[in-house]
Amino acid sequence: MLKGIPAILPPELLMHLCEMGHSDRLLIADGNFPVHTVGENAYVIRMDGHGVCEILDAVLQLLPLDTYV
């Protein structure tokens, strides 16, 4: 059992976060973002009912920003 995982993060997103490498990107956008413009290789995970700031806070608990940038 994993502890400290924010409850709003769905398992599919956790899987993709685990698979991310140094050159991968994560886009957190609201419902008005035209997701079809990202590209056909993008994974889309809907998190209806949660705001961008709430999702970002949850992701940053697990995936710290790179200070090298």
PyMOL Python script that loads the backbone (N, CA, C, O; Angstrom):
from pymol import cmd

cmd.read_pdbstr("""\
ATOM      1  N   MET A   1       0.839  -1.181   0.000  1.00  0.00           N
ATOM      2  CA  MET A   1       0.000   0.000   0.000  1.00  0.00           C
ATOM      3  C   MET A   1       0.886   1.246   0.000  1.00  0.00           C
ATOM      4  O   MET A   1       1.826   1.353   0.786  1.00  0.00           O
ATOM      5  N   LEU A   2       0.577   2.162  -0.873  1.00  0.00           N
ATOM      6  CA  LEU A   2       1.305   3.424  -0.942  1.00  0.00           C
ATOM      7  C   LEU A   2       0.658   4.429  -0.004  1.00  0.00           C
ATOM      8  O   LEU A   2      -0.567   4.516   0.079  1.00  0.00           O
ATOM      9  N   LYS A   3       1.487   5.185   0.700  1.00  0.00           N
ATOM     10  CA  LYS A   3       0.979   6.201   1.620  1.00  0.00           C
ATOM     11  C   LYS A   3       1.381   7.574   1.114  1.00  0.00           C
ATOM     12  O   LYS A   3       2.423   7.729   0.477  1.00  0.00           O
ATOM     13  N   GLY A   4       0.560   8.562   1.396  1.00  0.00           N
ATOM     14  CA  GLY A   4       0.885   9.928   1.021  1.00  0.00           C
ATOM     15  C   GLY A   4       0.539  10.294  -0.408  1.00  0.00           C
ATOM     16  O   GLY A   4       0.929  11.362  -0.878  1.00  0.00           O
ATOM     17  N   ILE A   5      -0.183   9.436  -1.110  1.00  0.00           N
ATOM     18  CA  ILE A   5      -0.601   9.730  -2.480  1.00  0.00           C
ATOM     19  C   ILE A   5      -1.890  10.555  -2.412  1.00  0.00           C
ATOM     20  O   ILE A   5      -2.871  10.102  -1.823  1.00  0.00           O
ATOM     21  N   PRO A   6      -1.909  11.749  -2.997  1.00  0.00           N
ATOM     22  CA  PRO A   6      -3.145  12.539  -2.984  1.00  0.00           C
ATOM     23  C   PRO A   6      -4.302  11.773  -3.635  1.00  0.00           C
ATOM     24  O   PRO A   6      -4.152  11.196  -4.711  1.00  0.00           O
ATOM     25  N   ALA A   7      -5.432  11.780  -2.974  1.00  0.00           N
ATOM     26  CA  ALA A   7      -6.582  10.990  -3.421  1.00  0.00           C
ATOM     27  C   ALA A   7      -7.139  11.442  -4.762  1.00  0.00           C
ATOM     28  O   ALA A   7      -7.819  10.664  -5.431  1.00  0.00           O
ATOM     29  N   ILE A   8      -6.872  12.673  -5.175  1.00  0.00           N
ATOM     30  CA  ILE A   8      -7.451  13.151  -6.440  1.00  0.00           C
ATOM     31  C   ILE A   8      -6.702  12.622  -7.658  1.00  0.00           C
ATOM     32  O   ILE A   8      -7.204  12.727  -8.777  1.00  0.00           O
ATOM     33  N   LEU A   9      -5.512  12.057  -7.467  1.00  0.00           N
ATOM     34  CA  LEU A   9      -4.727  11.571  -8.607  1.00  0.00           C
ATOM     35  C   LEU A   9      -5.189  10.174  -9.003  1.00  0.00           C
ATOM     36  O   LEU A   9      -5.077   9.241  -8.208  1.00  0.00           O
ATOM     37  N   PRO A  10      -5.704  10.016 -10.216  1.00  0.00           N
ATOM     38  CA  PRO A  10      -6.172   8.702 -10.655  1.00  0.00           C
ATOM     39  C   PRO A  10      -4.994   7.763 -10.945  1.00  0.00           C
ATOM     40  O   PRO A  10      -3.894   8.229 -11.246  1.00  0.00           O
ATOM     41  N   PRO A  11      -5.215   6.454 -10.857  1.00  0.00           N
ATOM     42  CA  PRO A  11      -4.145   5.486 -11.100  1.00  0.00           C
ATOM     43  C   PRO A  11      -3.456   5.654 -12.453  1.00  0.00           C
ATOM     44  O   PRO A  11      -2.244   5.466 -12.557  1.00  0.00           O
ATOM     45  N   GLU A  12      -4.217   6.007 -13.486  1.00  0.00           N
ATOM     46  CA  GLU A  12      -3.621   6.177 -14.814  1.00  0.00           C
ATOM     47  C   GLU A  12      -2.588   7.305 -14.810  1.00  0.00           C
ATOM     48  O   GLU A  12      -1.538   7.185 -15.441  1.00  0.00           O
ATOM     49  N   LEU A  13      -2.879   8.390 -14.107  1.00  0.00           N
ATOM     50  CA  LEU A  13      -1.925   9.493 -14.022  1.00  0.00           C
ATOM     51  C   LEU A  13      -0.696   9.079 -13.222  1.00  0.00           C
ATOM     52  O   LEU A  13       0.424   9.434 -13.588  1.00  0.00           O
ATOM     53  N   LEU A  14      -0.887   8.338 -12.144  1.00  0.00           N
ATOM     54  CA  LEU A  14       0.251   7.846 -11.361  1.00  0.00           C
ATOM     55  C   LEU A  14       1.166   6.980 -12.216  1.00  0.00           C
ATOM     56  O   LEU A  14       2.389   7.072 -12.107  1.00  0.00           O
ATOM     57  N   MET A  15       0.584   6.145 -13.061  1.00  0.00           N
ATOM     58  CA  MET A  15       1.372   5.296 -13.952  1.00  0.00           C
ATOM     59  C   MET A  15       2.227   6.142 -14.885  1.00  0.00           C
ATOM     60  O   MET A  15       3.418   5.876 -15.052  1.00  0.00           O
ATOM     61  N   HIS A  16       1.626   7.159 -15.492  1.00  0.00           N
ATOM     62  CA  HIS A  16       2.375   8.004 -16.427  1.00  0.00           C
ATOM     63  C   HIS A  16       3.435   8.835 -15.707  1.00  0.00           C
ATOM     64  O   HIS A  16       4.509   9.067 -16.261  1.00  0.00           O
ATOM     65  N   LEU A  17       3.156   9.285 -14.490  1.00  0.00           N
ATOM     66  CA  LEU A  17       4.165  10.012 -13.721  1.00  0.00           C
ATOM     67  C   LEU A  17       5.369   9.117 -13.433  1.00  0.00           C
ATOM     68  O   LEU A  17       6.512   9.573 -13.480  1.00  0.00           O
ATOM     69  N   CYS A  18       5.112   7.848 -13.137  1.00  0.00           N
ATOM     70  CA  CYS A  18       6.207   6.899 -12.876  1.00  0.00           C
ATOM     71  C   CYS A  18       7.041   6.645 -14.123  1.00  0.00           C
ATOM     72  O   CYS A  18       8.246   6.410 -14.026  1.00  0.00           O
ATOM     73  N   GLU A  19       6.420   6.690 -15.280  1.00  0.00           N
ATOM     74  CA  GLU A  19       7.114   6.395 -16.535  1.00  0.00           C
ATOM     75  C   GLU A  19       7.827   7.602 -17.133  1.00  0.00           C
ATOM     76  O   GLU A  19       8.582   7.456 -18.094  1.00  0.00           O
ATOM     77  N   MET A  20       7.601   8.790 -16.582  1.00  0.00           N
ATOM     78  CA  MET A  20       8.180   9.999 -17.167  1.00  0.00           C
ATOM     79  C   MET A  20       9.694  10.034 -17.005  1.00  0.00           C
ATOM     80  O   MET A  20      10.244   9.620 -15.985  1.00  0.00           O
ATOM     81  N   GLY A  21      10.352  10.544 -18.049  1.00  0.00           N
ATOM     82  CA  GLY A  21      11.798  10.737 -18.030  1.00  0.00           C
ATOM     83  C   GLY A  21      12.130  12.213 -18.026  1.00  0.00           C
ATOM     84  O   GLY A  21      11.243  13.058 -17.909  1.00  0.00           O
ATOM     85  N   HIS A  22      13.409  12.521 -18.153  1.00  0.00           N
ATOM     86  CA  HIS A  22      13.867  13.909 -18.060  1.00  0.00           C
ATOM     87  C   HIS A  22      13.336  14.801 -19.178  1.00  0.00           C
ATOM     88  O   HIS A  22      13.139  15.996 -18.953  1.00  0.00           O
ATOM     89  N   SER A  23      13.102  14.277 -20.344  1.00  0.00           N
ATOM     90  CA  SER A  23      12.662  15.128 -21.456  1.00  0.00           C
ATOM     91  C   SER A  23      11.145  15.092 -21.665  1.00  0.00           C
ATOM     92  O   SER A  23      10.635  15.738 -22.581  1.00  0.00           O
ATOM     93  N   ASP A  24      10.427  14.351 -20.834  1.00  0.00           N
ATOM     94  CA  ASP A  24       8.974  14.262 -20.975  1.00  0.00           C
ATOM     95  C   ASP A  24       8.307  15.495 -20.381  1.00  0.00           C
ATOM     96  O   ASP A  24       8.875  16.182 -19.532  1.00  0.00           O
ATOM     97  N   ARG A  25       7.109  15.756 -20.840  1.00  0.00           N
ATOM     98  CA  ARG A  25       6.363  16.936 -20.404  1.00  0.00           C
ATOM     99  C   ARG A  25       5.002  16.531 -19.874  1.00  0.00           C
ATOM    100  O   ARG A  25       4.412  15.543 -20.309  1.00  0.00           O
ATOM    101  N   LEU A  26       4.524  17.310 -18.936  1.00  0.00           N
ATOM    102  CA  LEU A  26       3.196  17.121 -18.369  1.00  0.00           C
ATOM    103  C   LEU A  26       2.428  18.422 -18.546  1.00  0.00           C
ATOM    104  O   LEU A  26       2.885  19.480 -18.113  1.00  0.00           O
ATOM    105  N   LEU A  27       1.282  18.348 -19.169  1.00  0.00           N
ATOM    106  CA  LEU A  27       0.436  19.520 -19.373  1.00  0.00           C
ATOM    107  C   LEU A  27      -0.795  19.387 -18.490  1.00  0.00           C
ATOM    108  O   LEU A  27      -1.537  18.409 -18.577  1.00  0.00           O
ATOM    109  N   ILE A  28      -0.999  20.379 -17.643  1.00  0.00           N
ATOM    110  CA  ILE A  28      -2.205  20.438 -16.821  1.00  0.00           C
ATOM    111  C   ILE A  28      -3.004  21.624 -17.333  1.00  0.00           C
ATOM    112  O   ILE A  28      -2.550  22.766 -17.261  1.00  0.00           O
ATOM    113  N   ALA A  29      -4.181  21.353 -17.845  1.00  0.00           N
ATOM    114  CA  ALA A  29      -4.984  22.412 -18.469  1.00  0.00           C
ATOM    115  C   ALA A  29      -6.435  22.285 -18.023  1.00  0.00           C
ATOM    116  O   ALA A  29      -6.866  21.238 -17.539  1.00  0.00           O
ATOM    117  N   ASP A  30      -7.170  23.365 -18.196  1.00  0.00           N
ATOM    118  CA  ASP A  30      -8.586  23.320 -17.857  1.00  0.00           C
ATOM    119  C   ASP A  30      -9.399  22.802 -19.042  1.00  0.00           C
ATOM    120  O   ASP A  30      -8.846  22.473 -20.091  1.00  0.00           O
ATOM    121  N   GLY A  31     -10.698  22.737 -18.863  1.00  0.00           N
ATOM    122  CA  GLY A  31     -11.580  22.174 -19.879  1.00  0.00           C
ATOM    123  C   GLY A  31     -11.653  22.961 -21.172  1.00  0.00           C
ATOM    124  O   GLY A  31     -12.139  22.444 -22.178  1.00  0.00           O
ATOM    125  N   ASN A  32     -11.184  24.193 -21.171  1.00  0.00           N
ATOM    126  CA  ASN A  32     -11.225  25.007 -22.385  1.00  0.00           C
ATOM    127  C   ASN A  32     -10.013  24.798 -23.289  1.00  0.00           C
ATOM    128  O   ASN A  32      -9.965  25.354 -24.386  1.00  0.00           O
ATOM    129  N   PHE A  33      -9.047  24.019 -22.855  1.00  0.00           N
ATOM    130  CA  PHE A  33      -7.846  23.801 -23.657  1.00  0.00           C
ATOM    131  C   PHE A  33      -8.165  22.874 -24.831  1.00  0.00           C
ATOM    132  O   PHE A  33      -8.793  21.834 -24.633  1.00  0.00           O
ATOM    133  N   PRO A  34      -7.747  23.228 -26.044  1.00  0.00           N
ATOM    134  CA  PRO A  34      -8.007  22.368 -27.213  1.00  0.00           C
ATOM    135  C   PRO A  34      -7.026  21.190 -27.254  1.00  0.00           C
ATOM    136  O   PRO A  34      -5.982  21.264 -27.902  1.00  0.00           O
ATOM    137  N   VAL A  35      -7.369  20.123 -26.568  1.00  0.00           N
ATOM    138  CA  VAL A  35      -6.455  18.996 -26.388  1.00  0.00           C
ATOM    139  C   VAL A  35      -6.043  18.348 -27.712  1.00  0.00           C
ATOM    140  O   VAL A  35      -4.974  17.744 -27.794  1.00  0.00           O
ATOM    141  N   HIS A  36      -6.869  18.466 -28.735  1.00  0.00           N
ATOM    142  CA  HIS A  36      -6.542  17.863 -30.028  1.00  0.00           C
ATOM    143  C   HIS A  36      -5.339  18.535 -30.690  1.00  0.00           C
ATOM    144  O   HIS A  36      -4.788  17.990 -31.647  1.00  0.00           O
ATOM    145  N   THR A  37      -4.920  19.706 -30.203  1.00  0.00           N
ATOM    146  CA  THR A  37      -3.772  20.398 -30.797  1.00  0.00           C
ATOM    147  C   THR A  37      -2.440  19.902 -30.242  1.00  0.00           C
ATOM    148  O   THR A  37      -1.387  20.264 -30.768  1.00  0.00           O
ATOM    149  N   VAL A  38      -2.463  19.090 -29.204  1.00  0.00           N
ATOM    150  CA  VAL A  38      -1.228  18.626 -28.567  1.00  0.00           C
ATOM    151  C   VAL A  38      -0.515  17.600 -29.435  1.00  0.00           C
ATOM    152  O   VAL A  38       0.713  17.614 -29.521  1.00  0.00           O
ATOM    153  N   GLY A  39      -1.244  16.735 -30.060  1.00  0.00           N
ATOM    154  CA  GLY A  39      -0.651  15.702 -30.906  1.00  0.00           C
ATOM    155  C   GLY A  39      -1.288  14.355 -30.637  1.00  0.00           C
ATOM    156  O   GLY A  39      -1.895  14.131 -29.590  1.00  0.00           O
ATOM    157  N   GLU A  40      -1.141  13.478 -31.588  1.00  0.00           N
ATOM    158  CA  GLU A  40      -1.807  12.178 -31.474  1.00  0.00           C
ATOM    159  C   GLU A  40      -1.126  11.252 -30.478  1.00  0.00           C
ATOM    160  O   GLU A  40      -1.733  10.262 -30.070  1.00  0.00           O
ATOM    161  N   ASN A  41       0.111  11.529 -30.069  1.00  0.00           N
ATOM    162  CA  ASN A  41       0.816  10.678 -29.113  1.00  0.00           C
ATOM    163  C   ASN A  41       0.586  11.097 -27.667  1.00  0.00           C
ATOM    164  O   ASN A  41       1.152  10.493 -26.756  1.00  0.00           O
ATOM    165  N   ALA A  42      -0.224  12.108 -27.441  1.00  0.00           N
ATOM    166  CA  ALA A  42      -0.477  12.595 -26.085  1.00  0.00           C
ATOM    167  C   ALA A  42      -1.513  11.708 -25.390  1.00  0.00           C
ATOM    168  O   ALA A  42      -2.471  11.241 -26.007  1.00  0.00           O
ATOM    169  N   TYR A  43      -1.298  11.493 -24.111  1.00  0.00           N
ATOM    170  CA  TYR A  43      -2.278  10.795 -23.284  1.00  0.00           C
ATOM    171  C   TYR A  43      -3.171  11.848 -22.643  1.00  0.00           C
ATOM    172  O   TYR A  43      -2.673  12.833 -22.098  1.00  0.00           O
ATOM    173  N   VAL A  44      -4.460  11.654 -22.701  1.00  0.00           N
ATOM    174  CA  VAL A  44      -5.407  12.593 -22.109  1.00  0.00           C
ATOM    175  C   VAL A  44      -6.062  11.912 -20.914  1.00  0.00           C
ATOM    176  O   VAL A  44      -6.667  10.848 -21.042  1.00  0.00           O
ATOM    177  N   ILE A  45      -5.930  12.539 -19.761  1.00  0.00           N
ATOM    178  CA  ILE A  45      -6.545  12.034 -18.537  1.00  0.00           C
ATOM    179  C   ILE A  45      -7.456  13.132 -18.010  1.00  0.00           C
ATOM    180  O   ILE A  45      -6.985  14.185 -17.581  1.00  0.00           O
ATOM    181  N   ARG A  46      -8.742  12.886 -18.042  1.00  0.00           N
ATOM    182  CA  ARG A  46      -9.710  13.887 -17.572  1.00  0.00           C
ATOM    183  C   ARG A  46      -9.836  13.791 -16.055  1.00  0.00           C
ATOM    184  O   ARG A  46      -9.907  12.699 -15.491  1.00  0.00           O
ATOM    185  N   MET A  47      -9.861  14.940 -15.414  1.00  0.00           N
ATOM    186  CA  MET A  47     -10.034  14.993 -13.962  1.00  0.00           C
ATOM    187  C   MET A  47     -11.136  15.999 -13.650  1.00  0.00           C
ATOM    188  O   MET A  47     -10.923  16.983 -12.941  1.00  0.00           O
ATOM    189  N   ASP A  48     -12.312  15.729 -14.194  1.00  0.00           N
ATOM    190  CA  ASP A  48     -13.459  16.626 -14.018  1.00  0.00           C
ATOM    191  C   ASP A  48     -13.741  16.847 -12.532  1.00  0.00           C
ATOM    192  O   ASP A  48     -13.677  15.920 -11.725  1.00  0.00           O
ATOM    193  N   GLY A  49     -14.053  18.091 -12.195  1.00  0.00           N
ATOM    194  CA  GLY A  49     -14.371  18.424 -10.815  1.00  0.00           C
ATOM    195  C   GLY A  49     -13.189  18.931 -10.014  1.00  0.00           C
ATOM    196  O   GLY A  49     -13.352  19.349  -8.867  1.00  0.00           O
ATOM    197  N   HIS A  50     -11.997  18.899 -10.602  1.00  0.00           N
ATOM    198  CA  HIS A  50     -10.799  19.384  -9.919  1.00  0.00           C
ATOM    199  C   HIS A  50     -10.200  20.528 -10.720  1.00  0.00           C
ATOM    200  O   HIS A  50     -10.143  20.476 -11.949  1.00  0.00           O
ATOM    201  N   GLY A  51      -9.757  21.555 -10.022  1.00  0.00           N
ATOM    202  CA  GLY A  51      -9.162  22.706 -10.682  1.00  0.00           C
ATOM    203  C   GLY A  51      -7.685  22.494 -10.982  1.00  0.00           C
ATOM    204  O   GLY A  51      -7.049  21.594 -10.434  1.00  0.00           O
ATOM    205  N   VAL A  52      -7.154  23.331 -11.856  1.00  0.00           N
ATOM    206  CA  VAL A  52      -5.753  23.240 -12.264  1.00  0.00           C
ATOM    207  C   VAL A  52      -4.828  23.379 -11.056  1.00  0.00           C
ATOM    208  O   VAL A  52      -3.878  22.609 -10.918  1.00  0.00           O
ATOM    209  N   CYS A  53      -5.090  24.338 -10.190  1.00  0.00           N
ATOM    210  CA  CYS A  53      -4.221  24.557  -9.022  1.00  0.00           C
ATOM    211  C   CYS A  53      -4.248  23.360  -8.076  1.00  0.00           C
ATOM    212  O   CYS A  53      -3.216  22.978  -7.526  1.00  0.00           O
ATOM    213  N   GLU A  54      -5.413  22.775  -7.888  1.00  0.00           N
ATOM    214  CA  GLU A  54      -5.550  21.601  -7.024  1.00  0.00           C
ATOM    215  C   GLU A  54      -4.771  20.412  -7.596  1.00  0.00           C
ATOM    216  O   GLU A  54      -4.098  19.693  -6.858  1.00  0.00           O
ATOM    217  N   ILE A  55      -4.864  20.212  -8.895  1.00  0.00           N
ATOM    218  CA  ILE A  55      -4.138  19.118  -9.547  1.00  0.00           C
ATOM    219  C   ILE A  55      -2.640  19.366  -9.485  1.00  0.00           C
ATOM    220  O   ILE A  55      -1.871  18.450  -9.193  1.00  0.00           O
ATOM    221  N   LEU A  56      -2.218  20.597  -9.758  1.00  0.00           N
ATOM    222  CA  LEU A  56      -0.792  20.928  -9.709  1.00  0.00           C
ATOM    223  C   LEU A  56      -0.222  20.695  -8.315  1.00  0.00           C
ATOM    224  O   LEU A  56       0.863  20.129  -8.185  1.00  0.00           O
ATOM    225  N   ASP A  57      -0.924  21.117  -7.280  1.00  0.00           N
ATOM    226  CA  ASP A  57      -0.460  20.883  -5.911  1.00  0.00           C
ATOM    227  C   ASP A  57      -0.287  19.393  -5.630  1.00  0.00           C
ATOM    228  O   ASP A  57       0.691  18.988  -5.001  1.00  0.00           O
ATOM    229  N   ALA A  58      -1.233  18.577  -6.095  1.00  0.00           N
ATOM    230  CA  ALA A  58      -1.158  17.137  -5.871  1.00  0.00           C
ATOM    231  C   ALA A  58       0.017  16.519  -6.625  1.00  0.00           C
ATOM    232  O   ALA A  58       0.727  15.675  -6.080  1.00  0.00           O
ATOM    233  N   VAL A  59       0.225  16.931  -7.868  1.00  0.00           N
ATOM    234  CA  VAL A  59       1.328  16.385  -8.670  1.00  0.00           C
ATOM    235  C   VAL A  59       2.672  16.784  -8.073  1.00  0.00           C
ATOM    236  O   VAL A  59       3.594  15.969  -8.033  1.00  0.00           O
ATOM    237  N   LEU A  60       2.794  18.018  -7.613  1.00  0.00           N
ATOM    238  CA  LEU A  60       4.071  18.486  -7.068  1.00  0.00           C
ATOM    239  C   LEU A  60       4.441  17.796  -5.763  1.00  0.00           C
ATOM    240  O   LEU A  60       5.605  17.837  -5.362  1.00  0.00           O
ATOM    241  N   GLN A  61       3.494  17.170  -5.095  1.00  0.00           N
ATOM    242  CA  GLN A  61       3.808  16.372  -3.909  1.00  0.00           C
ATOM    243  C   GLN A  61       4.600  15.126  -4.284  1.00  0.00           C
ATOM    244  O   GLN A  61       5.358  14.595  -3.472  1.00  0.00           O
ATOM    245  N   LEU A  62       4.419  14.662  -5.521  1.00  0.00           N
ATOM    246  CA  LEU A  62       5.069  13.432  -5.976  1.00  0.00           C
ATOM    247  C   LEU A  62       6.206  13.682  -6.952  1.00  0.00           C
ATOM    248  O   LEU A  62       7.142  12.887  -7.029  1.00  0.00           O
ATOM    249  N   LEU A  63       6.136  14.766  -7.691  1.00  0.00           N
ATOM    250  CA  LEU A  63       7.078  15.020  -8.777  1.00  0.00           C
ATOM    251  C   LEU A  63       7.644  16.431  -8.617  1.00  0.00           C
ATOM    252  O   LEU A  63       7.066  17.388  -9.132  1.00  0.00           O
ATOM    253  N   PRO A  64       8.764  16.571  -7.912  1.00  0.00           N
ATOM    254  CA  PRO A  64       9.317  17.914  -7.711  1.00  0.00           C
ATOM    255  C   PRO A  64       9.839  18.504  -9.015  1.00  0.00           C
ATOM    256  O   PRO A  64      10.261  17.783  -9.919  1.00  0.00           O
ATOM    257  N   LEU A  65       9.800  19.816  -9.091  1.00  0.00           N
ATOM    258  CA  LEU A  65      10.326  20.500 -10.268  1.00  0.00           C
ATOM    259  C   LEU A  65      11.841  20.370 -10.315  1.00  0.00           C
ATOM    260  O   LEU A  65      12.503  20.322  -9.279  1.00  0.00           O
ATOM    261  N   ASP A  66      12.371  20.315 -11.505  1.00  0.00           N
ATOM    262  CA  ASP A  66      13.815  20.226 -11.704  1.00  0.00           C
ATOM    263  C   ASP A  66      14.423  21.605 -11.471  1.00  0.00           C
ATOM    264  O   ASP A  66      13.998  22.580 -12.092  1.00  0.00           O
ATOM    265  N   THR A  67      15.392  21.697 -10.601  1.00  0.00           N
ATOM    266  CA  THR A  67      16.012  22.988 -10.300  1.00  0.00           C
ATOM    267  C   THR A  67      17.069  23.366 -11.319  1.00  0.00           C
ATOM    268  O   THR A  67      17.602  24.475 -11.262  1.00  0.00           O
ATOM    269  N   TYR A  68      17.387  22.480 -12.245  1.00  0.00           N
ATOM    270  CA  TYR A  68      18.403  22.743 -13.256  1.00  0.00           C
ATOM    271  C   TYR A  68      17.913  23.694 -14.335  1.00  0.00           C
ATOM    272  O   TYR A  68      18.718  24.367 -14.980  1.00  0.00           O
ATOM    273  N   VAL A  69      16.615  23.757 -14.538  1.00  0.00           N
ATOM    274  CA  VAL A  69      16.025  24.526 -15.639  1.00  0.00           C
ATOM    275  C   VAL A  69      16.386  25.980 -15.568  1.00  0.00           C
ATOM    276  O   VAL A  69      15.968  26.762 -16.422  1.00  0.00           O
TER     277      VAL A  69
END
""", "prot")
cmd.dss("prot")
cmd.show_as("cartoon", "prot")
cmd.util.cbc("prot")
cmd.orient("prot")
